[in-house]
């Protein structure tokens, strides 16, 4: 996969939009629990069901304020919840400029390449092992708090989409704690003649135990497609967590079963922030 390939190479019609705009598109269908067995219907329903991640209490939690002002832990034994990156933005536009991308070491480049392959519907057991067993994956549609649930999500993507291509990325942060990049991805739906292009900010919090290793691992993976961070409260969050808990139950492939032991990985309570903005421990940045 060439990360700098152009959208014009895709023969299907493209729609340039952020994921928030996509939430309001004409792709909505009714969501029922049984639709989890019909992936294209499930994803369509997810698009219209989760536009509520910030309908929450207005008082920030003390843990949120602390998260905004401290470094990531250095103790790898702590579960993924402790490694959440928090940030909001002055703009919802995360379109990457690859020419401005920060250089990466070979080990870090291999990590980013594996994550881009996962986004591009090319999951493998080895690529999912890029995450620690107690990792967290957090985006507008999903909150998966172990590697077993995350494997269910990555291996479900080819059932939802006929194609997904990386159209470019720009690394904006790379240090001992986090690799962060703007990402542009096209998604072609199964059963729906439409391709959507989505820009997002991807933040990968690194496992302190493997940060200097050849095979680096991730403690927390966050994907933000608009200017707000996630509050982890309200109906939107309840749906995100339920979706991650349920999808994996219907993924019976050997690739997902390879991570079944991770169901028992260490977990802590969900960090509830009260807001997806600065008062919720998400300092505003100009990207």
N, C-alpha and C positions, 0 to 999 in steps of 0.2 A: 504493500500500500504506500503510495507516494503521498506524504502529508501535505504537499503543496499542490496537489492536483486541483484543477479548476472545475467549478460547477458545470461549465459548459460541456464537459465531456459526458455528462449524464444525459441520455436521450429523453428522459422523462421530464415533464414540466416542473420547474422549481418554484417554490414559494419562499422568499426571504423573509424571515420573521423570527422574533424571539419566542421562547416557549410560552411566555405569558400570552402573546398574541395567538399562538396556536390553541391555547385553552379555549378561546372564544371562536374558533373556526366552526365550520358546518360539519365537523366530523362526529358530533355527539350522538351517542346512542344510549339506550337505557342500559343500566348496569344491574346485573343480578349475580348472585353468588355462583350460579351454575355457569356463567359466561367465562369463568376462569379456565374452563376446558376449551374455550374457543378464543385463542389468543388475540386475533385481530379485533374482535369485539371488546375484549377486556381492555386493550390499550386505548381504544377509542373512548371508552367510558372513563378511563383514568384521566384523559385530557380534560374532560368537562367536570370531573368530580372533585378535583383537588385545588381549585382556585380559591382556597380559604386558608392557606397556611399561616396567615398572619391575623386571623380573627381571634384575638386572645386578650388576656388580661393586660392592662396598661402598665402595671407595676413590675419593673424588672426584678429578677431574683438576684440575690447577692452573689450566687455562683456565676451568673452572667457577667456581672461587673468585674469579678475576679478574672474571668477568662479573657476579657478584653485587655487586661493589664499585666499578664504574666506570660512567661515562656512556657513552651510545652514541657511536660514531664520528661525526665531522663530515665525513669524506671520502666523498663519494658514489660514488667509483670503486670502493670496496671491495664485494665481492660480499655478497649477503644474509646469508650465514652469520655475518657480523660484527655483525649487528644483532639478534640473538636476545634477546628479553626473557625473563628468568628470574624466576619466583615460584611459591611454593606457598601454600597457604591453611590457615587453622585449621578450615575447614568446606568440604564439597563443595557447599554450597548457593549457587548463583549466581543465584537468582531476582531479577530486576530490580525496582526501584521507580522507575518513570519520573518520579515527582514529585520525586525527589532527583537527577535527571540534571543534570550540569554543562552550562552553556550552551556552544554552539559558534558559531564564526564562520560566515558563509555558505559559505565554501570548505570548511571542515571538515565542515559539515553535509552538503554535497553528496557528499563522500567517504564518509561513513557511510551515507548513503542508497544510494549505488551498491553498497556492500558488502552492505547488507541485501537489495537486489534480487538480488544474486548468490546469497545464501543462499535466497532465495525463488523459485528456479528461473526467474529472468529474466535469463539471461546475454546480454550483447552484446559485440561487439569493443571498443567504447569503454569499457565498464565493466571489462573484463579489463585494459585499458591503465592502469588505476589502479595496477598493479604494475609495478615495474621489470623489465627483461628478466632480471636476475640475482636475482630475488626468491626467497624460500623460503616455502612454505605448510606448516604443521605442525599436525596434530591427531591424535586417537587412531587414525585410520584411514589417514592419508596423510602422506608426507613428499615434497613436490615441490620440487625445487631449481632450477627455472627457470620462466619464464612460459609456455612451450610446454606443459609438463606440467600447470601450473596451469590453463591453458585447457582441457585435456582433462578435468580434474576438474569445472570449473564447467559445461561444456557437456554433461557426462554426467548431471548431476543430473536434468534433466527426463526422462531415460530410466529413472531409478530411482524417481521419485516422481510421483504424479498431482498432488500439490499440496504446497506448503510456504508457511507464513505466518509473518510476524514478529508475535509477540504482545506485544512490549514490549521496551524496552532502557533501560539506565541508564548514562550516561557517568560513569565514576569517575575518569578521568585524561585530561587534555588539555594537552599542553605541546609543546615543540619536538621532542621525541624520540618520543613515543608518544601515540596515542589508544587508550583502553582502555574497554571497556563490557561490562556484564553483558547477556546476550542470551537471550531466550526464543523458541524457534522450534518450530512444529508441523510434523511430517513425515507425509504420508499415502503409504503404500507402493503401488506398482503391483503388482497381482496378489495383494495381501494386505489383507484388510478391517480395517486397523488404522491408527490415527493416534497417533503418539508425540509428546509435548511434552518438549523437551530444553532445559535451562538450561546456559549455558556462559559462560566469561570469554574475551572476544575482545581480543587485543592487536595493535595495528597499529603497527609501527615505521616511522617516516616517513623518506622519502628526504631527506637534508639539502639536496639541490639544488633540491627543489620545495616545501620546507616553507612558503615564503612565496608560492608561486604560486597562481593560481586553480585549477589542476588539479593537486592534490597526488597524489603516488605513494607506494607502500608498498614497503619493502625486506623486511620479515618479517611474516608473518601467522600468529599462533598462536591456536589455539582449544583451551581447556582445559575439560573437563567434570567434573573431580573435583579433589580438594584437592592432588594431586601434579602437578609439572611432568614433562616427558619426559626420560628418561635417554639416549635415542638409542642404546641397546644392546639385545642380546638378540633373541629370535625375533620379538617384537612389532614392533621397529623394522625388522628385515629384511623383514617382511611389508609394513609401511607404505611402505617405499621401493620394493619390488618392485611393489606395486600401482600407485603413481604412474608408474613406468617403463613398465608394461604397458598401462594403460588408454588412454593417449594413442595407442598404436599402432593401436588399433581405432576411433579417432574420426576419420572421414574427411571430416567436414563442412568447408566452406570457412572457417567461423569459426575452427576450430582451426588449419587450414593457414595462416591469416593470421599465426600466431605461430611458424611453423616455424623461422624464422631464429634464434629465441631459444634453440634447442638449443645453440648455440655460445656462449651467454652465460657470463661469468666465474663459476667455481665454486671453492669451496675444500673441504677435507675436512670431513666431518660433525663437529660438536662433540659429543664423547661426554662425558657428565657423571657417570657412575657411580651416579647416584641422581636421583630426582625430588623430593628434599627439600632441606633446608638444606645438608646436607653435599655436595650436588651443585650448589651455587651458586644455589639457588632459595630466597631468603629468605622466611620465612613471614609472611603478611599476614592481617589480620582484615578481611574485606570486609563 
